[in-house]
Amino acid sequence: MCADYTPIGEEDLDAFLNAGLDVGGCDLFPEAFPGFMAPIIRQAHDGPRHIEFALACYGMVPHWADIKLARHTYNARTETVASKPSFRNAWKHKHFCIVPAANFFEPCYETGKAVRWRIEQAQGRPLGIGGIWEWKADGPDGLPLLSFSMLTINADKHPLMKRFHKPREEKRMPVILEPQQYHDWLEGALQNDAAAFAPYPADQLVAVADPLPPRSTKNLQFAA
């Protein structure tokens, strides 16, 4: 599961997908946790192959749910996404998005204690994580709310990702797309394509210990 990641910076967002997206001078948190607002890329409504940038709540909030549900719906398992109440509407209507990330974080227990590690692309390129989005008309303060979840796959046999999470727990990793898959993903063309849900090659990822620095709880603002 991925509950902590770094959204890519505004200068990189502008170049992501080479699409000339208008990022609008957004003010992002250095890291994104469930309930935080973070950027996603999704298909626009004005025609095929047209995409747009949007800020959305990290953690799916269906129309029937309270914002607090985001603390539990930030990851969607590919094995059950089509049937789980929180995700099935987005999956059915092909509400696919890409979560642009500089890296993501996972806990490693090899020392006997949980130590946060940072995982990123080996050549330093941004990661395009496959996700789904949902829209709620009456979010916090009565305003509309766009929200999203990252899709995850089993990683029990992945050479790198099997090192993370507690011993004897199932290992998971986000769906990481190749750049040539981005447009087809957003259009829903890869919904039933097994290749889109293949584990990202371990030799194209690097991981280093990066413990979470002490921080005041007042800096952890939930999007409510």
Long-range contacts (C-beta under 8 A, 24 or more apart in sequence): 1-74, 1-75, 1-152, 1-165, 1-172, 2-74, 2-75, 2-104, 2-105, 2-106, 2-129, 2-150, 2-152, 2-172, 2-173, 2-174, 3-33, 3-34, 3-74, 3-75, 3-105, 4-31, 4-32, 4-33, 4-104, 4-105, 4-116, 4-212, 5-31, 5-32, 5-99, 5-101, 5-102, 5-103, 5-104, 5-105, 5-129, 6-30, 6-31, 6-32, 6-101, 6-102, 6-103, 6-104, 7-31, 7-32, 7-38, 7-39, 7-100, 7-101, 7-102, 8-39, 8-100, 8-101, 8-102, 8-126, 9-102, 12-100, 12-102, 12-126, 13-39, 13-53, 13-100, 16-41, 16-100, 16-126, 16-128, 17-41, 17-51, 17-98, 17-179, 17-182, 19-51, 21-51, 21-52, 21-53, 22-53, 23-53, 24-53, 26-55, 29-221, 31-105, 32-58, 33-58, 33-220, 34-58, 34-59, 34-70, 34-71, 34-72, 34-73, 34-74, 35-59, 35-67, 35-70, 35-71, 35-222, 35-223, 35-224, 36-221, 36-222, 36-223, 37-223, 38-99, 39-99, 39-100, 40-97, 40-98, 40-99, 40-100, 40-131, 40-133, 40-146, 40-148, 41-97, 41-98, 41-100, 41-182, 41-186, 42-95, 42-96, 42-97, 42-98, 42-133, 42-186, 43-96, 43-186, 43-187, 48-187, 49-183, 49-187, 51-183, 51-186, 54-146, 55-146, 56-97, 56-133, 56-146, 56-147, 56-148, 57-139, 57-145, 57-146, 57-147, 57-148, 57-223, 58-147, 58-148, 59-147, 59-148, 59-149, 60-86, 60-87, 60-90, 60-132, 60-134, 60-147, 60-148, 60-149, 61-134, 61-136, 61-139, 61-145, 61-147, 62-86, 62-89, 62-134, 62-136, 63-134, 63-135, 63-136, 63-137, 65-136, 67-139, 67-140, 67-145, 67-222, 67-223, 67-224, 68-224, 70-147, 70-223, 71-222, 73-149, 74-149, 74-150, 75-149, 75-150, 75-151, 75-152, 75-172, 75-174, 76-132, 76-149, 76-150, 76-151, 76-152, 77-151, 77-152, 77-172, 78-151, 78-152, 78-153, 78-175, 78-197, 79-154, 81-132, 81-151, 86-149, 87-132, 87-149, 89-134, 90-132, 90-133, 90-134, 90-149, 91-132, 91-191, 94-187, 94-188, 94-191, 95-132, 95-133, 95-134, 96-130, 96-131, 96-132, 96-133, 96-185, 96-186, 96-187, 96-188, 96-191, 97-131, 97-132, 97-133, 97-148, 97-186, 98-128, 98-129, 98-130, 98-131, 98-177, 98-182, 98-185, 98-186, 99-128, 99-129, 99-130, 99-131, 99-148, 99-150, 100-126, 100-127, 100-128, 100-129, 101-126, 101-127, 101-128, 101-129, 102-126, 102-127, 103-127, 104-129, 104-174, 105-210, 105-212, 106-161, 106-164, 106-165, 107-164, 107-165, 107-166, 108-163, 108-164, 108-209, 109-165, 109-166, 109-167, 110-163, 115-209, 115-211, 116-209, 116-210, 116-211, 116-212, 117-164, 117-207, 117-208, 117-209, 117-210, 118-207, 118-208, 118-209, 118-210, 119-160, 119-161, 119-205, 119-206, 119-207, 120-205, 120-206, 120-207, 121-204, 121-205, 121-206, 122-203, 122-204, 122-205, 122-206, 123-204, 127-176, 128-176, 128-177, 128-178, 128-179, 128-182, 129-174, 129-175, 129-176, 129-177, 130-174, 130-175, 130-176, 130-177, 130-185, 130-196, 140-223, 140-224, 150-174, 150-175, 151-175, 151-197, 153-197, 153-199, 155-199, 158-199, 158-202, 159-202, 160-202, 160-205, 160-207, 161-199, 161-202, 163-207, 173-199, 173-200, 176-200
